[in-house]
Amino acid sequence: MSISGIQGLPFEVTVVGCYNLEDKEWISRQDPYVCLEYGSAKYRTKTCTDGGKNPTFQEKFIFTLIEGLRELHVMVWNSNTLVADDLIGSGRIQLHKVLSQGYDDCTWPLQSKSGRHSGEVRLILHYSNATVQPQKCKTKLAPSVPEYAPSAPFNQVSPYGHPPAPYPTPMPYAAPSHYKSCPTSTAIYSPSPYAAYPPQAPAAAYPPQGPPAGYPPQIYPPPPQASTYYPPAQTGIYPPPPY
């Protein structure tokens, strides 16, 4: 897009700071400062004492645009007390984006005299007369959920022409018994005619004692008893007579 009619219009340059600068000091920390040149206009920031490799400035300058000049020259120096200042690095800042969109916030590389990378400088450029205003970044949010009206109460639709009959109220379930209940007997049983066994005597200590008193002692071998099947033999006769 062709940019014209910018002669004499102002634009702003804010020097934010520098990053990863080449260190020019051996013992102490270096003291950087930034110089800006556009046409015949030259500006210089304050020296960031002991800024080291990552100085911070936050200084704003206003330049007057020149028709056909689309570059801004930036240089970063190290301030010395006894000797001349050391050039850390320089760079060319293109103005096409800020003149077309009105805003540019970028970090630009710096090069030393020998062409080596010597750090970066951050500048914020602003041009209020740009035809196209910059679009601010918007955080993409999740699409909002549409609000729905509360739904009507849910009624189940019967596939038949008439509404379904309500289910009967279930009765308490009793498990059927396969056994007949026995009637409770109310008869009173008489005491047993049999007497209880006599209490047993306590066990005798070991070794076993003799038989209890009152028990007839056994004689071994037992005496012969008369047979009830044969007549008794006559004594004193031998051999016995035949039967």
LINFENCOR-V207761 format. One record per backbone hydrogen bond with DSSP energy under -0.5 kcal/mol. NH is the residue of the N-H (numbers start at 0). CO is the residue of the C=O. If there is no record, write none. Layout:
BEGIN
nh = (NH:NH)
co = (CO:CO)
END
This chain:
BEGIN
nh = (3:7:8:10:11:12:13:14:14:15:15:16:17:18:20:21:31:31:32:34:35:36:37:40:42:44:47:48:50:51:53:56:57:57:58:60:62:64:64:68:69:71:72:73:74:75:76:77:78:78:85:87:87:88:89:90:92:93:94:98:99:100:101:103:105:105:107:107:109:110:111:114:117:118:119:120:121:122:122:123:124:124:125:126:129:131:132:133:135:140:147:157:169:188:214:219:236:237)
co = (1:64:5:62:125:60:123:12:58:13:121:121:54:119:52:117:29:47:76:74:42:72:40:37:35:33:31:46:47:29:50:15:14:15:14:12:10:8:62:65:67:92:36:90:34:88:32:85:30:76:77:75:85:75:110:73:71:91:69:94:95:96:97:124:103:122:105:120:118:89:115:111:109:109:18:107:16:105:120:13:103:122:11:101:126:99:130:100:133:138:145:155:167:186:211:217:233:235)
END
